[in-house]
Amino acid sequence: MNKGKTESRTESKRSNFMTRRGLLGASAAVGAGVAATAVGTASAGPSGRPSARPSADRSAPGDLRLRWLGNNGWEIRIGAGDSAATVLIDPWLTRFWTGTYSEAGAAPQTPIEVDAAVIDGYGLRADQILVTHGHYDHMTDVPHLAKTTGATVFGTESHVNTMRAMGAPEKQLSVVSGGERLQYKGYSVQVIRSLHSMGGEHPRVAFAGTRPGQVPKPPETIADLVEGGSLSYLISVDGFDIVNFGSSNFSEHDLEGIRADLVMIQPGGANVPGYVPRLLELLGHPAYVVPTHWDDFDEPLDEPAVDWGGLDALRDAVRRASPKSRFVKLDHLETLSL
């Protein structure tokens, strides 16, 4: 990210846009108590980026690597060499300026940008792309990545219809609603119905709505990318279970029987009773808790992540609720090797 663009973004944060922070549920107040003590240390990985290697209470397979792409973007690499499989979750690399974490909040009429040069510069591969919900900071870049990687893309009917409108290849789009299990060589993916966080004086989902039945007109602004239903995902690798949540809420009923060795959760959840402790209890107190969606995504991905204010509260909540869990914070583009 060049200096001029960064300065332009900083200056733009002073604009008087309609606030949306409350709607996003981006509150530093996290529900009482939960797990985590040790933070992984980083060392240089093969790419030159740091690689965190904490010890684990529960065994993990070899050649499993999780790289944080900022926001709720994740690259999960399974296996070694040319035969390795790659699962992407909510990859959003363009990171155009929105003002979401500024005092004023995001402007609904902010134009959508897809910067192919930026996206392609990361050289991502993918066998599957998992979409948790349809907001701009989760789905904007997915149609382009579908074209360049040939990956199968999973999402709700609303997500898929919107991606059709954005030019995603029809044959690669798969509609899911929760409950589906898909087996691949060496790993499986389970789709879990989930819920989006709610915020504001009168709690509601930001940019709520669906796109059922037919393909809408191509979205032009961030307000056109509606939530469209929320999903979470369980990726199981040789019995090691990874669960990702794209928002600070969940459906307790849909998590019955789900256990996690590693869970990716985000700060917030102020309107969800017992958000952190209840979630970690449901998942069986995972060995690893990895924070996601904690960075101010108006800041560059190729620079250290800037906390929007919820990370410490999440760490404390995890420590109280699940003391044996390891709270492993990754920075932008950092890799956790298990």
Salt bridges, closest charged atoms under 4 A:
GLU7 OE2 - LYS3 NZ 3.97
GLU11 OE1 - ARG14 NH1 2.03
ASP57 OD2 - ARG326 NH1 3.02
GLU75 OE1 - ARG67 NE 2.85
ASP90 OD2 - HIS138 ND1 2.64
ASP120 OD1 - HIS144 NE2 2.81
ASP137 OD2 - HIS138 NE2 3.36
ASP137 OD2 - HIS293 NE2 3.28
GLU170 OE1 - ARG164 NE 2.64
GLU252 OE1 - ARG278 NH1 2.66
ASP254 OD2 - ARG193 NH2 2.97
GLU256 OE2 - HIS253 ND1 3.76
ASP261 OD1 - ARG58 NE 2.81
GLU281 OE1 - HIS285 NE2 2.80
ASP295 OD2 - ARG95 NH1 3.10
ASP295 OD2 - HIS332 NE2 2.78
ASP296 OD2 - LYS13 NZ 3.26
GLU299 OE2 - LYS13 NZ 2.75
ASP312 OD1 - ARG315 NH1 2.78
ASP316 OD1 - ARG319 NH1 2.99
